[in-house]
Amino acid sequence: MSSRLSSSRELTLLVLAVGGNVSQGILKALSRSALKCRVIGTDLSELQMGLYTVDRGYLAPHAGDAEFFDWLIALCRREKVDAIISGCEPVLRVLAGMREKVEEESGARCLVCAPEIWHQFDDKLLSCAWLEAEGFDHPAYADLDDEEAVERLVMQQGYPLLAKPRIGGGSSGVIKVEDEADLAYVRRKRGYVLQEYLTGKEKEFTVGCFSDRDGRLRGSIVFWRALLAGTSYRIVAGPFPEVREAAERIVERSGITGPCNLQFRITDRGPVCFEVNPRFSGTTPVRAAFGFHEVDAALRHFVLDEEAEDLPEITEGIALRYWNELYVPLDARDRLLNEGCIEGKDFPEIEIEGYGR
């Protein structure tokens, strides 16, 4: 699909699931871009703050619903959408499988990785198997449905272990397995992987990488981070060469294009990758604030068809996250409920708390 766009005209962007922290991070990053953008946001509920921060907000069906595809195509055509973006894994899971059809029917670029890439790294069992097959350090693992593999892992590693849903994110459903009783409990669950419990919680890192359409790595940025409820809330950028090198080797071998986020723990044997996410991540707005602007880079390269450029190497910066509030008048909420759509400019009284200096 050839581009008919130029960076001098306004882009119409559709950001799906703006109630989630990653899609909200994409919106924040867009506010730092020099590109002219009209932003349309969607979500399932009228009580999602992102709907009240975009130029136009829509209530949407669930991505797993039968009507989602037709709804998406109709919306893209009506709003003349140039590109579709999301940070929500359930949405991306659906979009990856229908990317070519969405682009063909809507005329919009769909910024999601190829379906085979998504399938490989969306599943934590398949991810571990890929890391092992390619010779990268990885957590020892076993499919919880494979009794022999589970017994072998317990004998090799002992307790504690971690049980995780094969598909899912944000630390949701993760269970620390401390003994035989815990193991008996998690064995009753389906779709779980059992993993080595990596030490070094205080040495956890998240790495953002960006690759062009040919799979050539165009930059990486490394953060030490501390987690709260599965989200980075204390973030320090640094050189961290051992982690950076390990992440870059994985991404270069993976075939991932566009944004990618990798998670590492530093253990006695060095940095161990335990997750590969071929998408924008929760620290996307922090990276953009520090100068590593992967949202801008993705739009320029994959939507405007500009030649990809190397992103800057960022090794300094601290970000500390906190809760904030957005105040919505009832008539804005009511219009969204009654009409399924809200025009942001119609409600100037929508207020984001201006806290701090």
ZANU-369626 format. One record per residue (C-alpha): x, y, z; residue in one letter. Coordinates in nm, 4 decimals. Example, Ala and Ser with C-alpha at 12.3 -4.5 7.8 and 13.67 -1.06 7.14 Angstrom:
BEGIN
ATOM          X          Y          Z   res
ATOM     1.2300    -0.4500     0.7800     A
ATOM     1.3670    -0.1060     0.7140     S
***
This chain:
BEGIN
ATOM          X          Y          Z   res
ATOM     0.0000     0.0000     0.0000     M
ATOM     0.1746     0.3194    -0.1171     S
ATOM     0.1578     0.6386     0.0913     S
ATOM    -0.0294     0.9403    -0.0408     R
ATOM     0.0565     1.1452     0.2663     L
ATOM     0.3077     1.4135     0.3504     S
ATOM     0.4383     1.5286     0.6872     S
ATOM     0.3067     1.8808     0.6197     S
ATOM    -0.0601     1.7824     0.6292     R
ATOM    -0.2657     1.6781     0.9280     E
ATOM    -0.2793     1.3070     1.0050     L
ATOM    -0.5974     1.1528     1.1384     T
ATOM    -0.5026     0.8877     1.3914     L
ATOM    -0.7296     0.6312     1.5530     L
ATOM    -0.6042     0.5202     1.8954     V
ATOM    -0.7963     0.2193     2.0257     L
ATOM    -0.8511     0.1453     2.3979     A
ATOM    -0.7541     0.4882     2.5319     V
ATOM    -0.8610     0.3844     2.8816     G
ATOM    -0.5506     0.1663     2.9126     G
ATOM    -0.2169     0.2981     3.0332     N
ATOM    -0.0241     0.2064     2.7173     V
ATOM    -0.2696     0.3747     2.4785     S
ATOM    -0.2744     0.6757     2.7116     Q
ATOM     0.1043     0.6744     2.6875     G
ATOM     0.0754     0.6827     2.3089     I
ATOM    -0.1507     0.9889     2.3401     L
ATOM     0.1061     1.1571     2.5648     K
ATOM     0.3852     1.0791     2.3196     A
ATOM     0.1786     1.2212     2.0323     L
ATOM     0.1518     1.5510     2.2208     S
ATOM     0.5315     1.5772     2.1900     R
ATOM     0.5417     1.5103     1.8154     S
ATOM     0.5976     1.7869     1.5592     A
ATOM     0.3521     1.6095     1.3298     L
ATOM     0.0081     1.7648     1.2947     K
ATOM    -0.2373     1.5070     1.4254     C
ATOM    -0.6106     1.4888     1.4744     R
ATOM    -0.6653     1.2142     1.7284     V
ATOM    -0.9727     0.9944     1.7574     I
ATOM    -0.9908     0.7686     2.0632     G
ATOM    -1.2134     0.4727     2.1440     T
ATOM    -1.2930     0.2581     2.4444     D
ATOM    -1.5598     0.0267     2.5818     L
ATOM    -1.6887     0.2463     2.8655     S
ATOM    -1.7865     0.6103     2.9096     E
ATOM    -1.5776     0.6082     3.2293     L
ATOM    -1.2408     0.5912     3.0524     Q
ATOM    -1.0453     0.9126     3.0877     M
ATOM    -0.8729     0.8921     2.7498     G
ATOM    -1.2050     0.9512     2.5722     L
ATOM    -1.2171     1.3014     2.7226     Y
ATOM    -0.8632     1.4016     2.6173     T
ATOM    -0.8795     1.3365     2.2402     V
ATOM    -1.0264     1.5452     1.9586     D
ATOM    -1.3145     1.3004     1.9188     R
ATOM    -1.4006     1.0036     2.1389     G
ATOM    -1.6149     0.7020     2.0487     Y
ATOM    -1.7612     0.4154     2.2449     L
ATOM    -1.6505     0.0909     2.0830     A
ATOM    -1.7437    -0.2770     2.0768     P
ATOM    -1.5046    -0.5289     2.2286     H
ATOM    -1.2330    -0.6345     1.9843     A
ATOM    -1.3474    -0.9947     2.0260     G
ATOM    -1.7061    -0.9181     1.9217     D
ATOM    -1.8331    -1.0296     1.5819     A
ATOM    -1.9210    -0.6727     1.4804     E
ATOM    -1.5795    -0.5251     1.5631     F
ATOM    -1.4307    -0.5517     1.2131     F
ATOM    -1.7249    -0.3893     1.0354     D
ATOM    -1.7459    -0.1198     1.3050     W
ATOM    -1.3724    -0.0455     1.2693     L
ATOM    -1.3838    -0.0224     0.8902     I
ATOM    -1.6907     0.2019     0.8962     A
ATOM    -1.5288     0.4338     1.1523     L
ATOM    -1.2043     0.4563     0.9541     C
ATOM    -1.3904     0.5407     0.6355     R
ATOM    -1.6162     0.7962     0.8025     R
ATOM    -1.3303     0.9741     0.9775     E
ATOM    -1.0782     0.9246     0.6919     K
ATOM    -0.8300     0.7626     0.9308     V
ATOM    -0.4681     0.7493     0.8181     D
ATOM    -0.3342     0.5135     1.0859     A
ATOM    -0.4647     0.2832     1.3598     I
ATOM    -0.2639     0.2483     1.6824     I
ATOM    -0.3185     0.0763     2.0144     S
ATOM    -0.1261    -0.0351     2.3188     G
ATOM    -0.3955    -0.2758     2.4410     C
ATOM    -0.2933    -0.6402     2.4093     E
ATOM    -0.6445    -0.7871     2.3581     P
ATOM    -0.7006    -0.5341     2.0790     V
ATOM    -0.3608    -0.5944     1.9196     L
ATOM    -0.4191    -0.9682     1.9395     R
ATOM    -0.7229    -0.9243     1.7127     V
ATOM    -0.5683    -0.6569     1.4892     L
ATOM    -0.2580    -0.8644     1.4164     A
ATOM    -0.4700    -1.1387     1.2648     G
ATOM    -0.6697    -0.9024     1.0450     M
ATOM    -0.4041    -0.6402     0.9672     R
ATOM    -0.3923    -0.6864     0.5905     E
ATOM    -0.7694    -0.6995     0.5584     K
ATOM    -0.8134    -0.3888     0.7753     V
ATOM    -0.5629    -0.1947     0.5659     E
ATOM    -0.7208    -0.3090     0.2406     E
ATOM    -1.0774    -0.2265     0.3483     E
ATOM    -1.0134     0.0933     0.5455     S
ATOM    -0.7257     0.2616     0.3624     G
ATOM    -0.5552     0.3157     0.7005     A
ATOM    -0.2164     0.1846     0.8048     R
ATOM    -0.2501    -0.0584     1.0941     C
ATOM     0.0515    -0.0230     1.3264     L
ATOM     0.0718    -0.3765     1.4574     V
ATOM     0.3345    -0.6430     1.3952     C
ATOM     0.2891    -0.9377     1.1584     A
ATOM     0.0559    -1.2105     1.2906     P
ATOM     0.3296    -1.4736     1.3092     E
ATOM     0.5463    -1.2384     1.5188     I
ATOM     0.2567    -1.1581     1.7497     W
ATOM     0.1702    -1.5271     1.7921     H
ATOM     0.5322    -1.6116     1.8742     Q
ATOM     0.5823    -1.3516     2.1472     F
ATOM     0.2298    -1.3079     2.2840     D
ATOM     0.2567    -1.6593     2.4293     D
ATOM     0.5068    -1.6824     2.7166     K
ATOM     0.5625    -2.0540     2.6593     L
ATOM     0.6430    -2.0009     2.2916     L
ATOM     0.8607    -1.7003     2.3797     S
ATOM     1.0730    -1.9047     2.6194     C
ATOM     1.1011    -2.1837     2.3641     A
ATOM     1.2135    -1.9346     2.0976     W
ATOM     1.4749    -1.7756     2.3269     L
ATOM     1.6052    -2.1232     2.4103     E
ATOM     1.6159    -2.2353     2.0457     A
ATOM     1.8028    -1.9196     1.9428     E
ATOM     2.0622    -1.9590     2.2178     G
ATOM     1.9564    -1.6635     2.4357     F
ATOM     1.9447    -1.6836     2.8130     D
ATOM     1.5908    -1.7376     2.9370     H
ATOM     1.4032    -1.8550     3.2446     P
ATOM     1.3867    -2.2323     3.2786     A
ATOM     1.0263    -2.3242     3.2018     Y
ATOM     0.7635    -2.5947     3.1641     A
ATOM     0.4135    -2.6144     3.0255     D
ATOM     0.1925    -2.6736     3.3302     L
ATOM    -0.0054    -2.9245     3.1233     D
ATOM     0.3119    -3.1336     3.0771     D
ATOM     0.3528    -3.3317     3.4014     E
ATOM     0.6973    -3.4688     3.3180     E
ATOM     0.8322    -3.1252     3.2266     A
ATOM     0.6902    -2.9781     3.5473     V
ATOM     0.8512    -3.2471     3.7642     E
ATOM     1.1806    -3.1972     3.5849     R
ATOM     1.1686    -2.8202     3.6418     L
ATOM     1.0910    -2.8648     4.0127     V
ATOM     1.3839    -3.1053     4.0530     M
ATOM     1.6230    -2.8731     3.8692     Q
ATOM     1.5167    -2.5401     4.0202     Q
ATOM     1.3418    -2.6161     4.3478     G
ATOM     1.1049    -2.3608     4.4985     Y
ATOM     0.9981    -2.0853     4.4599     P
ATOM     0.8779    -2.0900     4.0994     L
ATOM     0.6436    -1.8597     3.9074     L
ATOM     0.3219    -1.9656     3.7345     A
ATOM     0.2025    -1.7258     3.4646     K
ATOM    -0.0797    -1.7237     3.2113     P
ATOM     0.0708    -1.8080     2.8744     R
ATOM    -0.1205    -1.5141     2.7288     I
ATOM    -0.1659    -1.1963     2.9313     G
ATOM     0.0247    -0.9016     3.0705     G
ATOM     0.0622    -0.6494     3.3514     G
ATOM     0.1492    -0.9233     3.6044     S
ATOM    -0.2163    -1.0322     3.5933     S
ATOM    -0.2657    -1.3897     3.7115     G
ATOM     0.0991    -1.4414     3.8149     V
ATOM     0.1317    -1.6779     4.1117     I
ATOM     0.4401    -1.7435     4.3227     K
ATOM     0.4669    -2.1185     4.3755     V
ATOM     0.6364    -2.1789     4.7117     E
ATOM     0.5699    -2.5463     4.7747     D
ATOM     0.3892    -2.8638     4.6668     E
ATOM     0.0539    -2.7285     4.7843     A
ATOM     0.0909    -2.4218     4.5627     D
ATOM     0.1958    -2.6414     4.2736     L
ATOM    -0.1114    -2.8593     4.3169     A
ATOM    -0.3249    -2.5455     4.3076     Y
ATOM    -0.1762    -2.4005     3.9874     V
ATOM    -0.1833    -2.7405     3.8152     R
ATOM    -0.5610    -2.7098     3.8110     R
ATOM    -0.5334    -2.4000     3.5936     K
ATOM    -0.5266    -2.4156     3.2146     R
ATOM    -0.3130    -2.2147     2.9789     G
ATOM    -0.0303    -2.1559     3.2288     Y
ATOM     0.3467    -2.1801     3.2053     V
ATOM     0.5710    -2.2556     3.5036     L
ATOM     0.8974    -2.0621     3.5135     Q
ATOM     1.2170    -2.0328     3.7102     E
ATOM     1.1917    -1.7643     3.9771     Y
ATOM     1.4498    -1.5111     3.8660     L
ATOM     1.6352    -1.3382     4.1481     T
ATOM     1.7281    -0.9714     4.1360     G
ATOM     1.3887    -0.8019     4.1706     K
ATOM     1.5752    -0.4817     4.2529     E
ATOM     1.7607    -0.5216     3.9228     K
ATOM     1.4741    -0.5271     3.6748     E
ATOM     1.5077    -0.3503     3.3419     F
ATOM     1.2809    -0.2601     3.0536     T
ATOM     1.4329    -0.1997     2.7101     V
ATOM     1.2653    -0.0201     2.4228     G
ATOM     1.3856    -0.0997     2.0716     C
ATOM     1.2729     0.0348     1.7345     F
ATOM     1.3324    -0.1399     1.4010     S
ATOM     1.2508    -0.0295     1.0483     D
ATOM     1.0371    -0.2227     0.7987     R
ATOM     1.3417    -0.4277     0.6943     D
ATOM     1.4012    -0.5384     1.0533     G
ATOM     1.7086    -0.3178     1.0941     R
ATOM     1.7471    -0.1923     1.4507     L
ATOM     1.7351     0.1891     1.4601     R
ATOM     1.7794     0.2449     1.8315     G
ATOM     1.7354     0.1213     2.1875     S
ATOM     1.6853     0.2748     2.5301     I
ATOM     1.7287     0.1026     2.8682     V
ATOM     1.5458     0.1820     3.1916     F
ATOM     1.5978     0.0431     3.5384     W
ATOM     1.2485     0.0324     3.6818     R
ATOM     1.0491    -0.0508     3.9919     A
ATOM     0.6963    -0.1858     3.9516     L
ATOM     0.3675    -0.1029     4.1174     L
ATOM     0.0623    -0.3104     4.0163     A
ATOM     0.2499    -0.4366     3.7102     G
ATOM     0.3424    -0.0876     3.5867     T
ATOM     0.6766     0.0962     3.5975     S
ATOM     0.6504     0.3800     3.8476     Y
ATOM     1.0179     0.4557     3.9266     R
ATOM     1.2256     0.4821     3.6119     I
ATOM     1.5945     0.5615     3.5613     V
ATOM     1.7578     0.5744     3.2174     A
ATOM     2.1196     0.4677     3.1925     G
ATOM     2.3791     0.3093     2.9632     P
ATOM     2.3461    -0.0412     3.1151     F
ATOM     2.5561    -0.1867     2.8292     P
ATOM     2.5143    -0.5532     2.9241     E
ATOM     2.1348    -0.5279     2.9140     V
ATOM     2.1311    -0.3137     2.5993     R
ATOM     2.3528    -0.5560     2.4084     E
ATOM     2.1425    -0.8571     2.5088     A
ATOM     1.8186    -0.6840     2.4056     A
ATOM     1.9541    -0.5668     2.0723     E
ATOM     2.0755    -0.9154     1.9813     R
ATOM     1.7329    -1.0617     2.0542     I
ATOM     1.5465    -0.7979     1.8514     V
ATOM     1.7838    -0.8231     1.5552     E
ATOM     1.7308    -1.1987     1.5439     R
ATOM     1.3533    -1.1859     1.5989     S
ATOM     1.2361    -1.0214     1.2766     G
ATOM     1.0259    -0.7727     1.4748     I
ATOM     0.9584    -0.4425     1.2992     T
ATOM     0.8478    -0.1198     1.4647     G
ATOM     0.8429    -0.0845     1.8445     P
ATOM     0.9412    -0.3635     2.0814     C
ATOM     0.9754    -0.3822     2.4584     N
ATOM     1.1864    -0.6432     2.6386     L
ATOM     1.2034    -0.7144     3.0109     Q
ATOM     1.5127    -0.8379     3.1925     F
ATOM     1.6292    -0.9370     3.5374     R
ATOM     1.9970    -0.9276     3.6314     I
ATOM     2.0838    -1.2613     3.7913     T
ATOM     2.4057    -1.4318     3.8986     D
ATOM     2.4456    -1.5502     3.5383     R
ATOM     2.3876    -1.2032     3.3911     G
ATOM     2.0846    -1.0413     3.2236     P
ATOM     1.7986    -1.2829     3.1548     V
ATOM     1.5152    -1.1845     2.9214     C
ATOM     1.1785    -1.3047     3.0479     F
ATOM     0.9406    -1.1173     2.8180     E
ATOM     0.9385    -0.9834     2.4601     V
ATOM     0.6512    -0.7522     2.3639     N
ATOM     0.6375    -0.6494     1.9954     P
ATOM     0.4375    -0.3320     2.0618     R
ATOM     0.4482     0.0077     2.2288     F
ATOM     0.4810    -0.0207     2.6057     S
ATOM     0.3806     0.1596     2.9232     G
ATOM     0.7044     0.3622     2.9278     T
ATOM     0.6498     0.4972     2.5735     T
ATOM     0.5693     0.8538     2.6938     P
ATOM     0.8746     0.8579     2.9204     V
ATOM     1.0972     0.7572     2.6305     R
ATOM     0.9435     1.0313     2.4154     A
ATOM     1.0035     1.2885     2.6900     A
ATOM     1.3697     1.1838     2.7041     F
ATOM     1.4045     1.2145     2.3241     G
ATOM     1.3533     0.8519     2.2134     F
ATOM     1.0287     0.9153     2.0240     H
ATOM     0.9228     0.5811     1.8787     E
ATOM     0.5610     0.6870     1.8132     V
ATOM     0.6798     0.9752     1.5969     D
ATOM     0.9344     0.7459     1.4282     A
ATOM     0.6678     0.4828     1.3555     A
ATOM     0.4296     0.7362     1.1999     L
ATOM     0.7002     0.8891     0.9839     R
ATOM     0.8392     0.5572     0.8631     H
ATOM     0.5387     0.3240     0.8427     F
ATOM     0.2639     0.5761     0.7610     V
ATOM     0.4375     0.8628     0.5794     L
ATOM     0.6936     0.6275     0.4200     D
ATOM     0.9859     0.8471     0.5213     E
ATOM     1.3303     0.6913     0.5315     E
ATOM     1.3949     0.5536     0.8787     A
ATOM     1.6525     0.7352     1.0873     E
ATOM     1.8488     0.6198     1.3908     D
ATOM     1.6943     0.7269     1.7199     L
ATOM     1.9237     0.9038     1.9695     P
ATOM     2.1066     0.7081     2.2378     E
ATOM     1.9617     0.8230     2.5693     I
ATOM     2.1500     0.7358     2.8888     T
ATOM     2.0224     0.9928     3.1398     E
ATOM     1.6828     1.0691     3.2895     G
ATOM     1.4568     0.9971     3.5859     I
ATOM     1.0778     0.9657     3.5815     A
ATOM     0.8563     0.9185     3.8890     L
ATOM     0.4917     0.8385     3.8250     R
ATOM     0.1917     0.9399     4.0318     Y
ATOM    -0.1895     0.9368     4.0177     W
ATOM    -0.3702     1.2338     3.8676     N
ATOM    -0.7341     1.3313     3.8120     E
ATOM    -0.9483     1.4363     3.5177     L
ATOM    -1.2816     1.6057     3.5875     Y
ATOM    -1.5678     1.5434     3.3455     V
ATOM    -1.8973     1.7348     3.3389     P
ATOM    -2.2059     1.5137     3.3456     L
ATOM    -2.3326     1.6479     3.0143     D
ATOM    -2.0131     1.5291     2.8441     A
ATOM    -2.0640     1.1823     2.9880     R
ATOM    -2.4309     1.1875     2.8888     D
ATOM    -2.3579     1.2866     2.5306     R
ATOM    -2.1098     1.0024     2.5003     L
ATOM    -2.3677     0.7581     2.6330     L
ATOM    -2.6536     0.8912     2.4209     N
ATOM    -2.4719     0.9516     2.0943     E
ATOM    -2.1755     0.7139     2.1255     G
ATOM    -1.9388     0.9977     2.0380     C
ATOM    -1.8023     1.3169     2.1947     I
ATOM    -1.6278     1.6141     2.0361     E
ATOM    -1.3561     1.7331     2.2727     G
ATOM    -1.3794     2.1017     2.1759     K
ATOM    -1.7457     2.1093     2.2767     D
ATOM    -1.6516     2.0677     2.6432     F
ATOM    -1.3741     2.3134     2.7382     P
ATOM    -1.4670     2.2644     3.1038     E
ATOM    -1.3101     1.9157     3.1034     I
ATOM    -1.0159     1.9634     3.3382     E
ATOM    -0.6963     1.7716     3.4070     I
ATOM    -0.5609     1.8462     3.7545     E
ATOM    -0.2660     2.0851     3.7311     G
ATOM    -0.0653     1.9499     4.0203     Y
ATOM     0.2899     2.0507     4.1028     G
ATOM     0.5075     2.3300     3.9669     R
***
